[in-house]
Amino acid sequence: MKKAIFWLVILALLVYSGFQFGMPYYRYTALKTDAKEIARISLGEVEKTRAQIFLRAQELNVPIEEKEIVVTRTDTLVRVKVSWSESVNLFGIYQKTLNFTVNIQE
């Protein structure tokens, strides 16, 4: 019985740590994909593109400000660049800072 409880606790800790590390990576992937699509259909409107990306970042709870989103336009490309950091804390025992950068051209 003690062995089963031990393995259940280990499994619960693995699931918890997977969730804690998985959510920041999910937000990064979702924002990168959405920013790519927004840049693709933006028609080069810099302010509108920045506002749409910021709105999506807020929906995903990405810790950035609108002024941190850099959108530039050339003749044929729209470039979007944004960076942020998130900290993952596992019960106060282990803490890791994850750095993310979205840098796309469409």
C-alpha positions in Angstrom: 0.0 0.0 0.0 2.8 2.4 0.8 4.4 1.7 -2.5 1.2 2.6 -4.4 0.8 5.8 -2.5 4.5 6.7 -3.2 4.0 6.2 -6.9 0.8 8.2 -6.9 2.6 11.1 -5.3 5.4 10.8 -7.8 2.9 10.8 -10.6 1.1 13.8 -9.2 4.3 15.7 -8.9 5.2 14.9 -12.5 1.8 16.0 -13.8 2.1 19.2 -11.7 5.6 20.1 -13.0 4.6 19.2 -16.6 1.6 21.6 -16.3 3.7 24.4 -14.8 6.4 24.1 -17.5 3.9 23.4 -20.3 1.7 26.4 -20.0 4.4 29.0 -20.8 5.5 27.0 -23.8 1.8 26.7 -24.9 1.4 30.5 -24.6 4.6 31.1 -26.6 3.6 28.7 -29.4 0.1 30.1 -29.6 1.2 33.7 -29.7 3.9 32.9 -32.3 1.3 31.2 -34.6 -1.3 33.9 -34.1 1.2 36.7 -34.7 2.3 35.0 -37.9 -1.3 34.8 -39.1 -2.1 38.4 -38.1 1.1 39.6 -39.9 0.1 37.7 -43.0 -3.4 39.3 -43.2 -2.5 42.7 -41.8 -2.0 44.5 -45.2 0.9 46.4 -43.7 -1.1 48.4 -41.1 1.5 48.7 -38.3 -0.7 50.1 -35.5 -3.6 47.7 -36.3 -1.2 44.7 -36.4 0.3 45.7 -33.0 -3.1 46.2 -31.4 -4.3 42.8 -32.7 -1.2 41.0 -31.4 -1.4 42.7 -28.1 -5.1 41.7 -27.8 -4.2 38.1 -28.5 -1.3 38.3 -25.9 -3.8 39.5 -23.3 -6.1 36.6 -24.1 -3.3 34.2 -23.6 -2.1 36.0 -20.4 1.4 36.7 -21.9 3.1 39.3 -19.6 3.9 42.0 -22.2 3.0 45.6 -22.8 1.8 46.9 -26.1 4.8 49.1 -26.5 7.1 46.0 -26.3 5.7 44.7 -29.6 7.8 45.9 -32.5 6.1 45.8 -35.8 7.9 47.1 -38.9 6.9 47.2 -42.5 8.9 47.1 -45.7 7.7 47.0 -49.2 6.9 43.3 -49.1 7.3 42.1 -45.5 5.8 42.8 -42.1 8.1 41.9 -39.3 7.0 41.3 -35.7 9.3 41.0 -32.8 8.4 40.6 -29.1 10.2 39.1 -26.1 9.3 38.3 -22.5 10.3 36.1 -19.6 8.2 33.9 -17.3 9.2 32.3 -14.1 8.2 28.8 -13.1 8.2 28.0 -9.4 7.8 24.4 -8.2 6.8 24.6 -4.5 9.6 27.1 -3.8 12.1 24.4 -4.2 13.0 24.9 -7.8 12.6 28.1 -9.8 13.4 28.6 -13.5 13.1 31.7 -15.6 12.1 31.0 -19.2 12.9 33.5 -21.9 10.8 33.7 -25.1 11.2 35.6 -28.3 8.8 35.8 -31.2 10.6 37.1 -34.3 8.6 36.5 -37.6 8.5 37.9 -41.1 5.5 37.6 -43.3 
